């Protein structure tokens, strides 16, 4: 995902579950704890491999996570 893709940012921000998860990943990334999340994700047998791969890809996209965090906080202030 591109951090300047407003459609992707809006889509994620409208899905409360995905938004909360991605914002949490942004916080973990900023705290240097994202590797633990990725390890726990990889060990979870309840999540299918495709979903794991998608989450891992987004989790490693620091620019997108920061853009999402800024977008969500900016739009919440406006509403």
C-alpha positions in Angstrom: 0.0 0.0 0.0 1.1 3.5 -0.7 1.0 6.1 2.1 -0.5 8.6 -0.3 -3.3 6.3 -1.4 -6.3 8.1 0.2 -8.7 5.5 -1.0 -6.8 2.7 0.9 -6.5 4.9 4.0 -10.2 5.7 3.9 -11.1 2.0 3.4 -9.1 0.9 6.3 -10.3 3.7 8.5 -13.9 2.7 7.8 -13.4 -0.9 9.0 -13.1 -0.6 12.8 -11.5 -4.0 13.3 -8.8 -3.5 10.6 -8.3 0.1 11.7 -7.7 -0.8 15.3 -5.4 -3.6 14.4 -3.3 -1.5 12.0 -3.1 1.4 14.5 -1.9 -1.1 17.1 0.7 -2.3 14.6 1.8 1.3 14.1 2.2 1.8 17.9 4.2 -1.5 18.2 6.4 -0.5 15.3 7.1 2.9 16.9 8.0 1.2 20.2 10.2 -1.3 18.4 8.0 -4.3 19.4 6.6 -5.2 16.0 8.8 -8.3 15.7 7.1 -9.9 18.7 3.7 -9.3 17.0 4.9 -10.8 13.8 6.2 -13.9 15.7 2.9 -14.4 17.5 1.1 -13.9 14.2 3.2 -16.6 12.6 2.6 -19.0 15.5 -1.2 -18.6 15.5 -2.8 -21.7 14.0 -6.3 -20.0 13.8 -5.2 -17.6 11.1 -4.8 -18.8 7.5 -1.5 -18.3 5.7 -2.9 -15.8 3.3 -4.1 -13.5 6.1 -0.8 -13.9 7.9 1.1 -12.9 4.8 -1.2 -9.8 4.3 -0.8 -8.7 7.9 3.0 -9.2 7.8 3.2 -7.2 4.6 1.3 -4.3 6.1 3.1 -4.5 9.4 6.4 -4.0 7.6 5.2 -1.0 5.7 6.1 1.7 8.3 5.3 4.5 5.9 1.8 3.3 5.4 1.2 2.7 9.1 2.4 6.2 9.9 0.2 7.6 7.2 -2.8 5.7 8.5 -2.2 6.9 12.0 -2.0 10.5 10.8 -5.1 10.1 8.6 -7.2 8.5 11.3 -6.2 11.1 13.9 -6.7 13.9 11.4 -10.2 12.8 10.3 -11.3 12.1 13.9 -10.5 15.6 14.8 -12.6 16.9 11.9 -15.6 14.8 12.8 
